[in-house]
């Protein structure tokens, strides 16, 4: 049986941790090695154990990075692909 992705898996694989606040709707990717939790914590449970510093909410969704290189890299790729209107 395959279990959930663990914090240690992200660190080992060099992946980012995606966090989304359901209160203020902000999202960001963080380096999982900066999260002060044990490496055997499942990624979905991380959001239940942290507080979002921008608004103080504890309603956080946490997942492995959604896009290669993170959400900011994806936004940069989208901007480059968008047709220019002049």
N, C-alpha and C positions, 0 to 999 in steps of 0.2 A: 504494500500500500504506500502510495506517495503522499507525503504530508505537505503542509504549507511551506512557503519559502521563509527561511529564517533570516534574522538580521545578520548573522554570521555568513550566510550564503551571499548576501549582497556585498559584504566587505571582501570576501574571498574572490568573488567574480568581478570586482571593480565596478559594480552597478550603483546607481543612485537610488535614494529612497524618495518617493513622491508623497507629499503631504498636501491635503486639501482641507480647508476649514469650512465646515457647513454653516457657520455663523456669519463670517465676513466674506466668504467665497474666494478667499485668496488661495493660491497654490504655489508650491515651490518644491524644488528638488534639493535634497541635502545629502551630504556625504554621510553614509550610514555609520562610519567610524566615529562621528562626532556625537552620536546618540548614546547617552550614558545608561545603557541597558545591557544585560548579558547577551551574548551572541546566539543563545538558543531561544530567544523570544521570537515567536512567529510575526512576520511583517504585519498582518492584519491587526494584531493585538497592540502594536506600537502606538497607534493613534489613541487608544484608550488609556495609555499610560503617560501621555505628555500633554502640555498646555501650549497653545499657540500664543506666542509672545505679542503679536500685533493687536489682538483683541481680547486675550485672556480666556478664550473658549477651550473647552476640552472635547468638543465635538469634531474630532479630527479623523479623516479617512487616511489610511496609509497603505501604499502599494509599492511594488518594485517599479522602477522608472517606466513610464509609459512609452517613451520614445528614446531611441539611441542618443545618448548624450544629454538627455533631459528635456524638459519643456521649453527652456530658453533656446536651446539649439533647434528645436522643432519650429519655434516662432521665427527664428532667423532664416531657416530654410523656406518657410512660407513667404516671408517678405521678398526673398530673392526670386521666387517663382511667380509672384503676383504681377500681372501685366500692368504696365504703366499707362496712365491716362493723362495725356497732355493736350 
